[in-house]
Amino acid sequence: MDDKEFQKSFQMIVDVATQHGFVTRESLKKAYGLTAMESSQVIRVVMQKHPDLFKWDHASSSHRAHLKDVQKKNST
């Protein structure tokens, strides 16, 4: 993973979290018009550097990051 790809992906995560209060594959798809595979790749890129950012949400069967957690990572 190169730093440019991470920065782009992380900014997408920040933007969606700011808009919705959370980030999921579905929210990335809707916000950016991505396919399921593309939105999964964005999450995967960010999880490689910040594996604790996304938690598995059993109710929706998806990885989910909350705004407060994204903001913590964004300030470091």
C-alpha distance (Angstrom), angle and dihedral (degrees) to the residues before:
residue distance angle dihedral
M1 . . .
D2 3.75 . .
D3 3.78 123.9 .
K4 3.81 93.5 -116.4
E5 3.80 91.8 57.2
F6 3.80 90.8 47.4
Q7 3.81 93.1 49.4
K8 3.81 92.3 49.7
S9 3.81 92.4 47.1
F10 3.80 93.5 44.9
Q11 3.81 91.4 50.3
M12 3.79 89.2 53.0
I13 3.82 88.8 52.3
V14 3.82 91.4 49.0
D15 3.81 92.4 48.7
V16 3.80 94.8 49.6
A17 3.81 93.2 43.7
T18 3.80 89.8 51.2
Q19 3.80 91.8 50.3
H20 3.80 98.7 43.3
G21 3.81 106.8 18.9
F22 3.80 90.5 -117.4
V23 3.80 142.2 39.7
T24 3.79 128.8 -130.2
R25 3.77 133.0 158.0
E26 3.79 88.3 -100.3
S27 3.82 94.0 51.9
L28 3.81 90.2 50.6
K29 3.81 90.2 49.4
K30 3.79 91.9 52.7
A31 3.80 96.5 42.3
Y32 3.80 96.8 47.9
G33 3.80 104.7 21.4
L34 3.80 91.0 -115.6
T35 3.75 127.8 159.3
A36 3.80 119.0 -115.3
M37 3.80 89.1 -103.5
E38 3.83 93.3 50.4
S39 3.80 93.8 48.3
S40 3.80 90.3 47.9
Q41 3.81 88.6 52.6
V42 3.83 91.2 53.0
I43 3.80 90.0 53.0
R44 3.81 92.1 44.5
V45 3.82 92.5 52.4
V46 3.80 91.6 52.1
M47 3.80 93.3 43.2
Q48 3.81 90.2 56.0
K49 3.80 89.7 65.2
H50 3.83 98.1 28.9
P51 3.82 106.8 29.4
D52 3.80 92.6 167.4
L53 3.82 95.3 54.6
F54 3.80 97.1 81.8
K55 3.79 121.6 53.1
W56 3.78 126.2 -166.2
D57 3.80 110.3 -106.0
H58 3.80 108.3 -153.1
A59 3.80 93.8 -167.3
S60 3.80 93.3 60.6
S61 3.82 97.0 23.7
S62 3.78 91.1 -128.6
H63 3.76 143.1 105.2
R64 3.79 111.0 -96.5
A65 3.80 133.0 -171.7
H66 3.79 120.9 -167.8
L67 3.79 124.7 -139.6
K68 3.81 95.0 -114.8
D69 3.81 91.1 54.7
V70 3.81 92.4 46.7
Q71 3.81 90.3 50.0
K72 3.81 90.8 52.6
K73 3.81 91.3 53.4
N74 3.80 91.4 44.0
S75 3.80 92.1 56.2
T76 3.81 94.6 52.4
